[in-house]
Each structure stands twice: as C-alpha cells, then as structure tokens.
Amino acid sequence: MNKCFPIILLVLLSACENAPTEAVKVEKIQLVVTASGELESKQTTMIAPPSISRMWQYQIKQLTPENSRVKKGDTVISFDNKSVMDRLIDKQADLDRAQKQLENKEIKETETEQELILNIAEKKMEYEKAERKADIVDHSRSDNDRRKSVIDFTIAENDLFLAKEKLKFHKNNKLLNLKLAKGKVNRLTTEVNNFKNDIKRLKVKAPMDGMVIYRPNGEGEKPSVGDNVFFGQPVLELAVIEQMQLKAQIAEPDSGKIELGQRVKIMIDGTQELVLQGEVVELGRVFRDKSTQDKRRVFDAIISFVQPKDTIIRPGMTARIEVVTEVIDNALTLSTQAVELDNGEGRVKISGVFSEKYQVIEVDHIVGDKVVIGSGLSQGDIVAL
C-alpha cells in the first residue's frame, strides 16, 4: 500500500495540473448601454392635405418621387380638385346671376329716380301756377273762385312736398337695395375666390428646400398616385439632409443610465458600416411602445454628431449605438465561463489538491463575456472553469 501511495498522489497532482483554470484579473471596464435608432433630419416639415371646406378625403393626383431634391415653391404633391371645381362652377353661376341682377337693379333704380325728378318738376310747375292764381287780386272774381284758387294752391303745395318726399324715400331705399345686392355679389365673389384659392392649395408647394421622404400610413404602406388620404394625415416629409441627427430608442430598464452630455459610439448600417462619435443632447419625457407589434416600453434620446462630408447619409437609415455610462478603473473580472449565475447570485469553483469547493461571490455587472466581481474574490485567485 505504501508503495502505491506516491503513484496515486502523482496521478491526482497531474489531474489538477491539467484542469483548466482562470485567475481573477484587475482591468479597466466600461459599462455600456446598447440601443438602436434611426437617422432623421434636424430640420423637417410635414406635408399633409390642406384644409378644404366640406372635404375630408383627398385623392393623390401627382406625387414627387421619393428622395428627390426640391426647391422652395416647387409643387411636391397634387390632390384631385374635381369636387372643388364642381362647387366653383355652381358658385360662379350664382355670382354671374347676382351681378346681372345688380346691373338691372341699378338701371331700374336710376329710371325710377329720373321719373321722380320729372314728377317733381311737373309738380313745381303746377305749384308755381297755383301760387300765381292765388296771389292775383281781382275784385271782379267771386269769393268761390278766390277760395278755389287758395285750395288749388294748397293742393299743389302738398303735391310738390309729397313728390319731394317720394324722391327722398326712393334715394334712401335705392341705397339700401343696392347695398344688399352689392353685398350678395361681394359674398359670392369671396366664395368664388376661396374656391379658386382652394384649387391652388390642392397643389401643395414646398415651404423650404429639402429632400422628399414618403411617410407610411398606419399599415406601413407608403403613398402612391391614386391613393386616398384623410385630412391631417402626413403624406410627405421634407428633410434637410445636411443637418442630421440620430433618434435612438432606449429600453425602459436602461432609462436611468442615460444622461445628457454622454458620449455615444454610433454605428450606421449600410454596405460599409460607418462609425461616428456623438453626444446625447435631448431625452424624451414619456415612455411609449416600441412599435404597434413590439410592446416593449422605450423612450427616445436625440444624439447629435458631426456629419462626414465625404459620406452620404439619409433620413431613415438605421444605426446601433453604444453609450458609455460608467468607467470602472480597477475592476475584478472573470470570464462568464468561470461563474455560475443563479437568480442574480454568482458562485465559482475553487479546486484544491484533494477536493473542490464552491465560493459565493457578489456580481456587480456583466459586460459582454466578462463578469465584474463586487466581493468574494481577490486579484490573482484561481478558479476552475
């Protein structure tokens, strides 16, 4: 038995030497939050159907191709104007009738006024004639003739007064009638001009220079000629691609780690991955669902970056980001292979010469394939894999 003991000990020692192990290291660790996002322009404007009276659905008649560059004042989208044109034709006919009625009324009122002026002239002649008869002193005339002359003068005087009042009333009434007729013409003229303006507005002009980007509807479909859209529904977006930023979606568990001013590594997807450096400049105020299909809660973070001059990037391009939230200079680390995790608690296996034991450790962070140890081990400790 004593002769076999050295051999058994040698076998055990050889087995211990061959077992894979790892030593606890001290190194600099960066804690990183990863997320995805989409490029967008800092300066954008939405294009939607204009507000047209009694019109809620609009059919696209002409559409500028996506990714086209347009100048301010260029037509970017046109909507069908048939319904507005029909209403314009009806209203124009009403306006033509009202203008004709106004012309006829002006002629008729003028003729009536001339007749009343002539009537005044006749009554004035009768008045003057009756006045002369009443003023004649002729003792050869009978009392009845003199009284008749006075009565005729009174009647002529009243007739002249009545004729003047009729003219005065007519002038006042003429002003009112013409005012009403002109008011109708002005109202119809305004409505006709509004319809003409609506027809012009259905050809939507670009309010600024930019690139045309189609806006998908609730079902994810982009607009095309012949489609019907509703009032207030964005159809196009004009973007200034010389001024870009990244809108990232931060998961709710990582929301407390993101702060303004943090440096960000941006990896823009494409035929060749483009890596840029950016900075968090704005944080969203509310959480939302990531998408209609994905109900994970996220909030938006705006990241600014210096746009490269020799590379073309466009709104809608996807990107991945890494935000360094903390730097640990002297972190105790092991590989994830060396640590068994159970409900957030970690343990490692420490091999002895004749036995193995498990050591419980406190895990602070897991970064990639490394575990940052809070307590339970020291630098240089050897653990089995």
ROKE-582198 format. One record per residue (C-alpha): residue in three letters; x, y, z. Coordinates in steps of 0.1 Angstrom, whole numbers, padded with zeros to 4 digits, always signed. Layout:
N
ALAXYZ/...
END
This chain:
385
MET+0000+0000+0000/ASN+0028+0024+0009/LYS+0044+0017-0024/CYS+0012+0027-0043/PHE+0006+0060-0024/PRO+0032+0081-0043/ILE+0017+0068-0076/ILE-0018+0078-0066/LEU-0006+0112-0054/LEU+0012+0118-0087/VAL-0019+0109-0106/LEU-0040+0134-0086/LEU-0015+0161-0090/SER-0013+0156-0127/ALA-0051+0157-0129/CYS-0051+0191-0110/GLU-0025+0205-0133/ASN-0045+0195-0164/ALA-0078+0210-0152/PRO-0085+0244-0169/THR-0084+0274-0146/GLU-0086+0311-0147/ALA-0071+0338-0125/VAL-0091+0369-0113/LYS-0077+0399-0131/VAL-0078+0436-0125/GLU-0087+0457-0155/LYS-0105+0488-0168/ILE-0141+0481-0176/GLN-0166+0503-0195/LEU-0203+0498-0187/VAL-0222+0503-0220/VAL-0258+0506-0229/THR-0266+0494-0264/ALA-0297+0505-0284/SER-0308+0510-0319/GLY-0322+0541-0337/GLU-0329+0558-0370/LEU-0313+0588-0386/GLU-0335+0619-0391/SER-0331+0655-0401/LYS-0328+0682-0375/GLN-0350+0704-0398/THR-0381+0688-0412/THR-0416+0698-0422/MET-0446+0675-0427/ILE-0468+0678-0458/ALA-0504+0669-0454/PRO-0536+0677-0473/PRO-0547+0713-0470/SER-0578+0723-0450/ILE-0607+0725-0476/SER-0643+0732-0466/ARG-0665+0701-0468/MET-0636+0679-0479/TRP-0623+0651-0457/GLN-0608+0626-0482/TYR-0582+0635-0508/GLN-0571+0615-0538/ILE-0534+0619-0547/LYS-0532+0630-0584/GLN-0494+0638-0587/LEU-0465+0629-0564/THR-0429+0639-0565/PRO-0406+0608-0565/GLU-0391+0599-0531/ASN-0355+0610-0524/SER-0359+0639-0549/ARG-0344+0673-0541/VAL-0369+0701-0543/LYS-0366+0739-0540/LYS-0389+0762-0520/GLY-0420+0768-0541/ASP-0419+0736-0561/THR-0450+0715-0563/VAL-0444+0683-0543/ILE-0479+0668-0543/SER-0512+0675-0560/PHE-0547+0663-0550/ASP-0577+0658-0572/ASN-0598+0690-0574/LYS-0629+0677-0591/SER-0653+0682-0562/VAL-0640+0718-0556/MET-0641+0725-0593/ASP-0678+0714-0594/ARG-0687+0737-0565/LEU-0667+0765-0581/ILE-0688+0762-0614/ASP-0720+0763-0594/LYS-0709+0793-0573/GLN-0696+0811-0604/ALA-0731+0807-0620/ASP-0747+0822-0588/LEU-0722+0851-0590/ASP-0730+0858-0627/ARG-0767+0859-0619/ALA-0762+0882-0589/GLN-0740+0906-0609/LYS-0767+0907-0637/GLN-0794+0913-0610/LEU-0773+0942-0596/GLU-0769+0957-0631/ASN-0806+0955-0637/LYS-0814+0969-0603/GLU-0791+0999-0608/ILE-0807+1006-0642/LYS-0842+1003-0627/GLU-0834+1024-0597/THR-0819+1051-0619/GLU-0850+1051-0642/THR-0873+1054-0612/GLU-0852+1082-0598/GLN-0854+1101-0632/GLU-0892+1097-0632/LEU-0895+1110-0597/ILE-0873+1140-0607/LEU-0896+1147-0637/ASN-0926+1144-0614/ILE-0911+1170-0591/ALA-0906+1193-0620/GLU-0942+1189-0630/LYS-0955+1195-0595/LYS-0933+1225-0592/MET-0948+1240-0623/GLU-0983+1233-0610/TYR-0973+1248-0577/GLU-0960+1280-0593/LYS-0991+1283-0615/ALA-1014+1278-0585/GLU-0994+1303-0565/ARG-0997+1330-0591/LYS-1035+1324-0593/ALA-1038+1326-0555/ASP-1018+1358-0554/ILE-1040+1376-0581/VAL-1062+1403-0565/ASP-1092+1407-0588/HIS-1124+1421-0572/SER-1143+1410-0602/ARG-1138+1374-0592/SER-1163+1358-0570/ASP-1154+1346-0535/ASN-1158+1310-0546/ASP-1132+1315-0573/ARG-1108+1331-0549/ARG-1113+1303-0523/LYS-1109+1277-0551/SER-1076+1293-0561/VAL-1064+1291-0525/ILE-1074+1254-0523/ASP-1057+1246-0556/PHE-1026+1263-0543/THR-1027+1243-0511/ILE-1032+1211-0531/ALA-1003+1219-0554/GLU-0981+1228-0525/ASN-0989+1194-0508/ASP-0983+1175-0541/LEU-0949+1192-0545/PHE-0940+1183-0509/LEU-0951+1147-0515/ALA-0932+1144-0547/LYS-0900+1156-0530/GLU-0906+1131-0501/LYS-0910+1103-0526/LEU-0877+1112-0542/LYS-0860+1113-0508/PHE-0875+1080-0498/HIS-0865+1064-0531/LYS-0829+1076-0528/ASN-0827+1061-0493/ASN-0844+1029-0504/LYS-0821+1028-0535/LEU-0790+1029-0514/LEU-0803+1000-0492/ASN-0814+0979-0522/LEU-0781+0984-0540/LYS-0762+0977-0507/LEU-0780+0944-0503/ALA-0774+0935-0540/LYS-0737+0945-0538/GLY-0734+0926-0505/LYS-0746+0895-0522/VAL-0722+0900-0551/ASN-0693+0906-0527/ARG-0702+0875-0507/LEU-0704+0853-0538/THR-0672+0869-0552/THR-0654+0860-0519/GLU-0667+0824-0521/VAL-0656+0820-0557/ASN-0622+0834-0549/ASN-0619+0810-0520/PHE-0627+0781-0543/LYS-0601+0792-0567/ASN-0576+0796-0539/ASP-0585+0761-0527/ILE-0578+0747-0561/LYS-0544+0763-0560/ARG-0538+0750-0525/LEU-0545+0714-0536/LYS-0512+0718-0554/VAL-0490+0718-0523/LYS-0458+0737-0526/ALA-0426+0730-0508/PRO-0422+0755-0479/MET-0384+0751-0479/ASP-0355+0734-0498/GLY-0351+0697-0489/MET-0354+0661-0498/VAL-0387+0643-0503/ILE-0394+0614-0479/TYR-0426+0594-0481/ARG-0445+0589-0448/PRO-0461+0554-0444/ASN-0496+0552-0431/GLY-0508+0532-0401/GLU-0504+0499-0420/GLY-0468+0508-0430/GLU-0477+0515-0467/LYS-0461+0545-0484/PRO-0483+0568-0505/SER-0487+0565-0543/VAL-0507+0582-0571/GLY-0544+0573-0568/ASP-0543+0566-0531/ASN-0569+0583-0509/VAL-0557+0600-0477/PHE-0576+0618-0450/PHE-0573+0654-0438/GLY-0544+0658-0413/GLN-0527+0626-0424/PRO-0490+0633-0432/VAL-0481+0622-0467/LEU-0446+0636-0472/GLU-0418+0649-0452/LEU-0392+0674-0464/ALA-0358+0670-0447/VAL-0326+0690-0448/ILE-0301+0661-0451/GLU-0271+0685-0445/GLN-0283+0686-0409/MET-0288+0651-0395/GLN-0292+0636-0360/LEU-0300+0602-0345/LYS-0332+0593-0327/ALA-0324+0563-0305/GLN-0349+0540-0287/ILE-0337+0534-0252/ALA-0352+0504-0233/GLU-0370+0511-0201/PRO-0346+0492-0178/ASP-0317+0513-0192/SER-0335+0547-0189/GLY-0319+0556-0156/LYS-0284+0552-0170/ILE-0287+0577-0199/GLU-0279+0613-0192/LEU-0274+0645-0212/GLY-0238+0650-0224/GLN-0228+0614-0225/ARG-0205+0603-0254/VAL-0220+0579-0278/LYS-0205+0555-0304/ILE-0227+0554-0335/MET-0225+0525-0360/ILE-0246+0533-0391/ASP-0257+0503-0411/GLY-0250+0502-0448/THR-0229+0485-0474/GLN-0200+0496-0454/GLU-0205+0502-0417/LEU-0198+0538-0407/VAL-0187+0546-0372/LEU-0192+0581-0357/GLN-0189+0597-0324/GLY-0219+0616-0309/GLU-0234+0631-0278/VAL-0267+0628-0261/VAL-0284+0662-0264/GLU-0321+0655-0256/LEU-0341+0629-0237/GLY-0377+0620-0242/ARG-0402+0629-0215/VAL-0426+0599-0218/PHE-0423+0562-0225/ARG-0441+0545-0254/ASP-0444+0512-0271/LYS-0415+0504-0294/SER-0440+0497-0322/THR-0475+0485-0328/GLN-0462+0449-0329/ASP-0435+0453-0303/LYS-0450+0463-0269/ARG-0417+0468-0251/ARG-0415+0502-0234/VAL-0389+0526-0247/PHE-0381+0563-0246/ASP-0364+0584-0273/ALA-0330+0600-0270/ILE-0317+0625-0295/ILE-0280+0622-0304/SER-0261+0648-0323/PHE-0229+0641-0343/VAL-0206+0657-0368/GLN-0218+0647-0403/PRO-0189+0634-0425/LYS-0185+0654-0457/ASP-0174+0625-0479/THR-0202+0601-0470/ILE-0239+0604-0479/ILE-0263+0595-0451/ARG-0300+0599-0454/PRO-0330+0600-0431/GLY-0344+0566-0423/MET-0310+0548-0422/THR-0308+0525-0392/ALA-0279+0526-0367/ARG-0267+0510-0335/ILE-0253+0529-0306/GLU-0232+0523-0275/VAL-0234+0547-0246/VAL-0206+0545-0220/THR-0225+0551-0188/GLU-0197+0543-0163/VAL-0159+0535-0163/ILE-0145+0512-0136/ASP-0107+0516-0134/ASN-0098+0487-0111/ALA-0124+0461-0117/LEU-0120+0425-0106/THR-0131+0403-0136/LEU-0136+0367-0146/SER-0150+0353-0178/THR-0186+0343-0178/GLN-0175+0306-0183/ALA-0160+0307-0148/VAL-0191+0319-0130/GLU-0223+0301-0124/LEU-0252+0325-0121/ASP-0284+0316-0102/ASN-0311+0342-0096/GLY-0286+0371-0097/GLU-0262+0353-0074/GLY-0229+0340-0085/ARG-0205+0313-0074/VAL-0172+0299-0086/LYS-0155+0266-0082/ILE-0121+0265-0065/SER-0101+0233-0069/GLY-0078+0220-0041/VAL-0053+0192-0042/PHE-0078+0167-0028/SER-0111+0184-0030/GLU-0132+0211-0047/LYS-0153+0238-0031/TYR-0177+0265-0043/GLN-0173+0301-0033/VAL-0202+0325-0034/ILE-0194+0359-0050/GLU-0212+0392-0055/VAL-0216+0401-0091/ASP-0218+0438-0099/HIS-0221+0438-0136/ILE-0220+0415-0167/VAL-0202+0432-0196/GLY-0201+0411-0227/ASP-0183+0379-0218/LYS-0169+0393-0186/VAL-0182+0393-0150/VAL-0173+0423-0127/ILE-0169+0409-0092/GLY-0180+0430-0063/SER-0168+0408-0034/GLY-0158+0372-0026/LEU-0126+0370-0046/SER-0093+0389-0048/GLN-0068+0396-0076/GLY-0049+0365-0085/ASP-0073+0340-0071/ILE-0075+0309-0093/VAL-0109+0294-0101/ALA-0118+0264-0122/LEU-0136+0267-0155/
END
